[in-house]
Amino acid sequence: MNDKHGLRRSLRECRRAVGARARAVSAQHVARRGLPLLRRAHHVGIYWPVGSELDPRPLARALMRVHRAVYLPVADHRPGRPLAFVPWRPPLAPGPLHVPEPRWGRRMRARRLDAVLVPLVGFDARGWRLGQGGGHYDRTFGFVRKARGRPVLIGLAYECQRLTQAPREGHDVRLHAVLTERRLYRAQDAVA
C-alpha cells in the first residue's frame, strides 16, 4: 500500500495486457453505459487517452451526437496550476504535459462543468483513485471535497485496475463513481 510507485507499475502492466480489440470493445461498453449516466450533464470534461488508458472518445462522440458540449483539459505552463477545460475540436497539439490539447477555444473553469470523466491508474469500489502521481486532477477538483453537486467525477477504468483499497492521502479527491467495461461502482454504495 505504501509503495505507490510499485502499485502504479503493476496496474499499468495489467492495463497494457488488455489487447487492442478488448480495449476497443471496452470503450464501446463504457460509451453505452455512460450515455444514460450523463443524460443531465450538458458540459462534460473528458481526457485524451494516453497509452493504455480506457478511451473516453466513443462516449464523448455519443454525447456530442445528443448535443452535449465536450471539453478537454488544458494544462497551464506554470507548474502547480489547476487544469482548465476547452471545447474539444481540432486542431489538437501537444500541451505542457505532452498530451493533445485544443489549440484554441474559450477556457472553462472546472467548477462550471456538470461532469468530468477522470483517468486513473487504480481505483477501489469506494471511489478512491490512484492517479498518475502528478496531482493535476486532485489540485483541479479539490473544491469537490467541500461542495455538493457538480461536477460529478466519474473515473473510467478496466476492471483489472480495481483495488481492494486504494492508497489515499489528505489531498486526494474521491470520485462519485467509476465506470468499467463490466459495471458501475457508485461511491455511495460503499459501506462506511
Secondary structure as the mmCIF struct_conf table of DSSP 4:
data_model
#
loop_
_struct_conf.conf_type_id
_struct_conf.id
_struct_conf.beg_label_comp_id
_struct_conf.beg_label_asym_id
_struct_conf.beg_label_seq_id
_struct_conf.end_label_comp_id
_struct_conf.end_label_asym_id
_struct_conf.end_label_seq_id
HELX_RH_AL_P HELX_RH_AL_P1 LYS A 4 ARG A 16
TURN_TY1_P TURN_TY1_P1 ALA A 17 ALA A 17
BEND BEND1 VAL A 18 VAL A 18
HELX_RH_AL_P HELX_RH_AL_P2 ALA A 20 LEU A 37
TURN_TY1_P TURN_TY1_P2 LEU A 38 ARG A 40
BEND BEND2 HIS A 42 HIS A 42
STRN STRN1 HIS A 43 GLY A 45
TURN_TY1_P TURN_TY1_P3 GLY A 51 SER A 52
BEND BEND3 GLU A 53 GLU A 53
HELX_RH_AL_P HELX_RH_AL_P3 ARG A 57 ARG A 65
TURN_TY1_P TURN_TY1_P4 VAL A 66 HIS A 67
STRN STRN2 ALA A 69 VAL A 74
BEND BEND4 HIS A 77 ARG A 78
TURN_TY1_P TURN_TY1_P5 PRO A 79 GLY A 80
HELX_LH_PP_P HELX_LH_PP_P1 ARG A 81 LEU A 83
STRN STRN3 ALA A 84 PRO A 87
BEND BEND5 PRO A 90 PRO A 90
STRN STRN4 LEU A 92 PRO A 94
TURN_TY1_P TURN_TY1_P6 PRO A 96 LEU A 97
BEND BEND6 HIS A 98 VAL A 99
STRN STRN5 PRO A 100 PRO A 102
BEND BEND7 ARG A 103 GLY A 105
STRN STRN6 MET A 108 MET A 108
HELX_RH_3T_P HELX_RH_3T_P1 ALA A 110 ARG A 112
BEND BEND8 ASP A 114 ASP A 114
STRN STRN7 ALA A 115 VAL A 118
BEND BEND9 VAL A 121 VAL A 121
STRN STRN8 GLY A 122 PHE A 123
TURN_TY1_P TURN_TY1_P7 ALA A 125 ARG A 126
BEND BEND10 GLY A 127 GLY A 127
STRN STRN9 ARG A 129 LEU A 130
BEND BEND11 GLY A 133 GLY A 134
HELX_RH_AL_P HELX_RH_AL_P4 HIS A 136 THR A 140
TURN_TY1_P TURN_TY1_P8 PHE A 141 PHE A 141
HELX_RH_3T_P HELX_RH_3T_P2 GLY A 142 ARG A 145
TURN_TY1_P TURN_TY1_P9 LYS A 146 LYS A 146
BEND BEND12 GLY A 149 PRO A 151
STRN STRN10 VAL A 152 LEU A 156
HELX_RH_3T_P HELX_RH_3T_P3 GLU A 159 GLN A 161
STRN STRN11 ARG A 162 ARG A 162
BEND BEND13 THR A 164 GLN A 165
TURN_TY1_P TURN_TY1_P10 GLY A 170 HIS A 171
BEND BEND14 HIS A 176 HIS A 176
STRN STRN12 ALA A 177 LEU A 179
BEND BEND15 GLU A 181 ARG A 182
STRN STRN13 LEU A 184 ARG A 186
HELX_RH_3T_P HELX_RH_3T_P4 ALA A 187 ASP A 189
BEND BEND16 ALA A 190 ALA A 190
#
